[in-house]
Amino acid sequence: MEVGWWVLIFQMVNFVVMGIIGFYVHLGNKDRATNQRVDDLKGELDDKTDDHAVRIARLEQDARRAPTHADLGKLYGKLSETAGKLEHVAGEFHVMRNLLSLIHQHLMRGKE
């Protein structure tokens, strides 16, 4: 074979090897970028998780101060008692209105 063929074969092998190396470098860069993106997302998730932990702790503190069923039962009892007293007062006002109406009628008849 002539030297020209050997040069052509060498250039073809060199081209294929460079293509393989280029593809390998491309995959390496792609993996590095993907890993960087995953690390960034992991950092953001850690920040959000820390924020959630603080919020949950705050909610738990608020829940400790919330009224219990016993407290709500007492409040319901007092509300019922107040409603009963208000009905009683309303009844007394109704009686007073009727009484004032009778007095008014008596006074109006007396002037005639």
C-alpha positions in Angstrom: 0.0 0.0 0.0 1.0 3.5 -0.6 1.7 6.1 1.9 -1.4 8.0 0.8 -3.6 5.1 1.9 -2.0 5.0 5.3 -2.5 8.7 5.8 -6.1 8.3 4.8 -6.7 5.4 7.2 -4.9 7.3 10.0 -7.0 10.4 9.3 -10.2 8.3 9.4 -9.2 6.5 12.6 -8.2 9.9 14.1 -11.6 11.3 13.1 -13.5 8.4 14.7 -11.4 8.6 17.9 -11.9 12.4 18.1 -15.7 11.8 17.6 -15.8 9.3 20.4 -13.8 11.6 22.7 -16.1 14.5 21.8 -19.1 12.5 22.6 -17.6 11.3 25.9 -16.8 15.0 26.9 -20.4 16.0 25.9 -21.8 13.3 28.2 -19.5 14.3 31.0 -20.6 18.0 30.7 -24.2 16.9 30.6 -23.8 14.9 33.8 -22.0 17.7 35.5 -24.8 20.2 34.6 -27.5 17.7 35.7 -25.7 17.1 39.0 -25.4 20.8 39.6 -29.1 21.3 38.9 -29.9 18.4 41.3 -27.7 20.0 44.0 -29.4 23.4 43.6 -32.8 21.8 43.9 -31.7 19.9 47.0 -30.5 23.2 48.6 -33.8 24.9 47.8 -35.7 21.9 49.2 -33.7 22.0 52.4 -34.4 25.8 52.8 -38.1 25.1 52.3 -38.1 22.2 54.7 -36.4 24.4 57.3 -39.1 27.0 56.8 -41.8 24.4 57.2 -40.3 23.2 60.4 -40.4 26.7 61.9 -44.0 27.1 60.7 -45.1 23.8 62.1 -43.5 24.6 65.4 -45.4 27.9 65.5 -48.7 26.1 64.7 -48.1 23.6 67.5 -47.5 26.5 69.9 -50.8 28.1 68.8 -52.6 24.8 69.1 -51.5 24.5 72.7 -53.2 27.8 73.5 -56.4 26.9 71.6 -59.5 26.3 73.7 -60.2 22.7 74.7 -63.6 21.0 74.5 -64.1 21.7 78.2 -63.5 25.4 77.6 -65.9 25.4 74.7 -68.5 23.5 76.9 -68.2 26.2 79.6 -68.6 28.9 76.9 -71.6 27.2 75.5 -73.2 26.9 78.9 -72.6 30.7 79.6 -74.0 31.5 76.2 -77.1 29.4 76.9 -77.5 31.1 80.3 -77.3 34.5 78.7 -79.8 33.6 76.0 -82.2 32.4 78.7 -81.8 35.7 80.6 -82.3 37.7 77.4 -85.6 35.8 76.7 -86.7 36.6 80.2 -85.9 40.3 79.8 -87.7 40.3 76.4 -90.8 38.7 78.1 -90.7 41.4 80.8 -90.6 44.1 78.2 -93.5 42.6 76.4 -95.5 42.6 79.7 -94.4 46.3 80.3 -95.5 47.2 76.8 -98.9 45.7 77.4 -99.2 47.4 80.8 -98.2 50.8 79.3 -100.8 50.2 76.5 -103.5 49.6 79.2 -102.4 52.8 81.1 -102.5 54.8 77.9 -106.0 53.5 77.0 -107.2 54.3 80.6 -105.8 57.8 80.4 -107.3 58.4 77.0 -110.7 57.3 78.2 -110.5 59.4 81.3 -110.0 62.6 79.3 -113.2 62.1 77.3 
